[in-house]
Amino acid sequence: MDSSSDRANRASWQQFSLMTVLIMFGIGIMTNLVTITLIAFAGPSITLPITVVIVLVNLLTAAGTIDGIGDWETIISDYDKDEEKTHFAQRISKTPTIFFKSLMALIFGGLALSQLYVIYMV
């Protein structure tokens, strides 16, 4: 696991896992903006369909981003001894992945709960 081709593979997987997290986060935020707009302007006729969209999109986005961050942790654990000495590896090893996983769950869980609150309680 310490050849230059292995290092190149790990670097490409790091980029891929980061892009998947960013793409899922972007899709989740955009979908939430659309659902908030629909809640504000569409009226009560779409309550059930919008509820399904809110729950599924936020659940899948939270799960996907958390999984992508977990992939990042796995790639980091595959570093060899020479790679662990690089500045990049030292910086990445200090990344608080548990914090970011919690943040993703909080963001998308909070978005879902707040939208459902507005639909059914207000």
C-alpha positions as CSV (number, residue, x, y, z in Angstrom):
1,M,0.0,0.0,0.0
2,D,3.0,2.3,-0.2
3,S,3.7,2.5,-4.0
4,S,3.2,5.7,-5.9
5,S,0.2,4.2,-7.7
6,D,-1.5,3.5,-4.3
7,R,-0.9,7.0,-3.2
8,A,-2.4,8.3,-6.5
9,N,-5.4,6.1,-5.9
10,R,-5.9,7.4,-2.4
11,A,-5.6,11.0,-3.6
12,S,-8.3,10.4,-6.3
13,W,-10.6,8.7,-3.8
14,Q,-10.1,11.6,-1.3
15,Q,-11.2,14.0,-4.1
16,F,-14.1,11.8,-5.1
17,S,-15.4,11.4,-1.5
18,L,-15.1,15.1,-0.9
19,M,-17.0,15.9,-4.1
20,T,-19.8,13.5,-3.2
21,V,-20.2,15.2,0.2
22,L,-20.3,18.6,-1.5
23,I,-22.7,17.5,-4.2
24,M,-25.1,15.9,-1.7
25,F,-24.9,18.9,0.5
26,G,-25.7,21.2,-2.4
27,I,-28.6,19.1,-3.6
28,G,-29.9,18.9,-0.1
29,I,-29.8,22.7,0.4
30,M,-31.3,23.4,-3.0
31,T,-34.2,20.9,-2.4
32,N,-34.8,22.5,1.0
33,L,-35.0,25.9,-0.6
34,V,-37.6,24.6,-3.1
35,T,-39.7,22.9,-0.4
36,I,-39.6,26.1,1.7
37,T,-40.8,28.0,-1.3
38,L,-43.6,25.5,-1.9
39,I,-44.6,25.6,1.8
40,A,-44.8,29.4,1.6
41,F,-46.7,29.7,-1.7
42,A,-48.5,26.5,-2.6
43,G,-51.0,26.3,0.2
44,P,-52.3,23.2,2.1
45,S,-53.1,21.1,-1.0
46,I,-49.6,19.7,-1.2
47,T,-49.1,18.8,2.5
48,L,-48.7,15.1,2.1
49,P,-46.4,15.1,-1.0
50,I,-44.2,17.8,0.4
51,T,-43.9,16.0,3.7
52,V,-42.6,12.9,1.9
53,V,-40.1,14.9,0.0
54,I,-38.9,16.7,3.1
55,V,-38.4,13.5,5.1
56,L,-36.8,11.5,2.3
57,V,-34.5,14.2,1.0
58,N,-33.2,15.3,4.4
59,L,-32.8,11.7,5.6
60,L,-30.9,10.6,2.5
61,T,-28.8,13.8,2.4
62,A,-27.8,13.5,6.0
63,A,-27.0,9.8,5.6
64,G,-25.1,10.3,2.4
65,T,-22.9,13.2,3.7
66,I,-22.2,11.3,6.9
67,D,-21.2,8.3,4.9
68,G,-19.0,10.4,2.6
69,I,-17.2,11.8,5.7
70,G,-16.7,8.2,6.9
71,D,-15.1,7.3,3.5
72,W,-12.7,10.2,4.1
73,E,-11.7,8.7,7.5
74,T,-11.1,5.3,5.9
75,I,-8.8,6.8,3.2
76,I,-6.9,8.6,5.9
77,S,-6.4,5.4,7.9
78,D,-4.8,3.8,4.8
79,Y,-1.8,6.2,4.7
80,D,1.6,4.6,4.9
81,K,4.4,5.8,7.1
82,D,5.9,8.1,4.5
83,E,2.6,9.6,3.7
84,E,1.7,10.2,7.3
85,K,4.7,12.6,7.5
86,T,3.4,14.9,4.8
87,H,1.9,18.2,5.8
88,F,-1.3,17.3,4.1
89,A,-1.7,14.1,6.0
90,Q,-0.9,15.8,9.3
91,R,-3.5,18.5,8.5
92,I,-6.2,16.0,7.5
93,S,-5.6,13.8,10.5
94,K,-6.6,16.7,12.7
95,T,-9.9,17.2,11.0
96,P,-12.7,16.7,13.5
97,T,-14.8,14.3,11.4
98,I,-17.2,13.5,14.3
99,F,-18.0,17.2,14.5
100,F,-18.8,17.4,10.8
101,K,-20.9,14.3,10.9
102,S,-22.9,15.7,13.8
103,L,-23.2,19.0,12.0
104,M,-24.6,17.4,8.9
105,A,-27.1,15.5,11.0
106,L,-28.1,18.7,12.9
107,I,-28.4,20.8,9.7
108,F,-30.6,18.4,7.8
109,G,-32.5,17.1,10.8
110,G,-33.2,20.6,11.8
111,L,-34.3,21.6,8.4
112,A,-36.7,18.7,8.2
113,L,-38.2,19.3,11.6
114,S,-38.6,23.0,11.1
115,Q,-40.4,22.6,7.8
116,L,-42.7,19.9,9.2
117,Y,-43.4,22.2,12.2
118,V,-44.4,25.0,9.8
119,I,-46.6,22.7,7.8
120,Y,-48.5,21.1,10.6
121,M,-48.3,23.4,13.6
122,V,-48.4,26.9,12.2
